[in-house]
Amino acid sequence: MSRVSKPYEIVERALELSTTDGLVVIADEQSSANLRWAGNALTTNGVTRGRTLTVIATVDGAQGTASGVVSRSAVTTDDLEPLVRAAEAAARGAGPAEDAQPLVSGVPSSPDFTDAPAETGSEVFADFAPALGDAFARARAGGRELYGFANHELTSTYLGTSTGLRLRHDQPNGTLELNAKSPDRTRSTWAGRATRDFKDVDPAAMDAELAQRLRWAERRVELPAGRYETLLPPSAVADLLIYQLWSSTARDAAEGRTVFSTPGGGTRLGETLSPLPLTLRSDPHAPGLESAPFVIAHSSGDSGSVFDNGLPLAPTDWVREGRLERLTTTRHTADLTGLAVAPGIDNLLLDGGGERSLEEMVAATSGRALLLTCLWYIREVDPATLLLTGLTRDGVYLVEDGEVVGGVNNFRFNESPVDLLSRASEAGRTEKTLPREWGDWFTRAAMPALRIPDFNMSSVSPGV
């Protein structure tokens, strides 16, 4: 057998080795580059390369179609046949798959399927690194310390199936997280950015933002737990609504297990969730937030199915003008619930129609309100209401009559994002943001700030 090493060759060879009724092969070629820093100085940097191959075999039987999934990293030519055979053995030993559907067919091939994978490297930081060095110098002169990391990944995914699909997607993913601390470590604040190429991030502007927040915190105000008018920045809004999206599977709703269920059966589709004209949507072609335009599923669950691999994705409104429009479905769960097929898409946008920036929303505040930096350690308390708990982190600030007058102690909160949408009194201007809590898994988001008249700070937290 001739040696094969290119991703598309590996996919083709694995398909040739198949002896079962159906086969799906996913080759993920990954590269990454990163920088880390602490105390205004770089500490580490590195680059990585890797390959993961996932083989999904299907076997038709009298009782239905079974599937077997096996994934391995660092796959070489010699590993291909054992990997395919392992997936086939898993399929033959499994019972019928509940989510079984005909493998997707009829999707035009990607014109670049046989091209070499895209790669990233240290050159992605060519302009960013010097600007970061300048930010270190300014921070040092200003008496603050900068900590954080920058990471850039590029994954080229090659998807081939026994039904003739040959699809390819390149996904860049960059994150920048920057912490500023006072020398005595009693004050801390955070800023984060998501980027495709590090050409649209400005360390100087982020450092200036953090310096201002540290100055705000020089005056300390202790507040008790309670309900406060609260300004949630885009990052915090993203963290809450990403969790809502993850919890919006149609099957769970139809079976009465989620906040989107109705008493006695059925779902809340068509109900008004917010009096504001909020539209929560996903779009694989959203500018600056582009994601895979077809399903890539390495495993099956209520939110994804290996049988749907290659299924084309289209722009989807989850909430439209305040009304619940869609719940996530695979082809299987769409059949179960009678709802439209609506697979998950790897980005999330909230459009609220507002024009104000977060700073302008602060200036428009009458009376007293809290301004948050981000949320942390978010956990589910009650799936029936989607009640979440978590902590504020790296800066809570007191706003009085349009001005920030000091830093406040941190809190634990208890809130449901669905309830927050119903109570929000203002949405600001939508902008790209990095979720603080979910940034390791979900980075492509654009959100407005939200004003919540009565956000529930359930207890005081001693954290910084």
PEZIPE-V332241 format. One line per field, one symbol per residue. ss: DSSP state (A for helix, B for strand, O for the rest). psi: psi as a letter, one per 20 degrees, with the letter a starting at -180 (. if undefined). Layout:
ss=???
psi=???
This chain:
ss=OOOOOOAAAAAAAAAAOOOOOBBBBBBBBBBBBBBBBBOOBBBBBBBBBBBBBBBBBBBBBOOBBBBBBBBBBOOOAAAAAAAAAAAAAAAAOOOOOOOOOOOOOOOOOOOOOOOOOOOOOAAAAOOAAAAAAAAAAAAAAOOBBBBBBBBBBBBBBBBBBOOOOBBBBBBBBBBBBBBBBBOOOOOBBBBBBBBOOOOOOOAAAAAAAAAAAAAAOOOBBOOOOBBBBBBBOAAAAAAAAAAAAAOOBAAAAAOOOOOOBOOOOOBOOOOBOOOOOOBBBBOOOOOOOOOOOBOOOOOOBOOBOAAAOOOBOOOBBBBBOOBBOOOBOOAAAAAAAOOOOOOOOOOBBBBOOOOOOAAAAAAOOOOBBBBBBBBBBBBBBBOOOOBBBBBBBBBBBBBBOOBBBBBBOBBBBBBBAAAAAAABBBBOOOBBBOOOOOOOOOOOBBBOOBBBBBBBBBBBBOOO
psi=pqpphqghhgggghhhipjahqpppopooqqqqqqqqqkkqqgqqrqqqrpppppoqqpprhiapqqpppqqrlprghigghgghgghhhghiqrpphjpqpqqrjpqqphkhjqqqqqraiihjghgghhghhhggggghjkqppqaqpppqopopppqrijjpnqpppoqoqqpppppqqhjjipqrqqqqqqhjjijqnhghghgghgghhghihppppqrqapqppoorhghgggghghgghjkpgghghjkirijqqpjqrrjpiqphpiqmpoprqoijppikprpjqpooirqahiqphijpipqqqppogpplipohqqpqrhghgghijrqpmqqqlrpqopiiqiqrhhhhghjpqbqrqpqgrrqlpqpgohhikpqqaqqqlopqppoljqpirqqqrqpqoqphghhhhipiqpbppqqropggjiihoinqpqrqqpphlpnnhrppir.
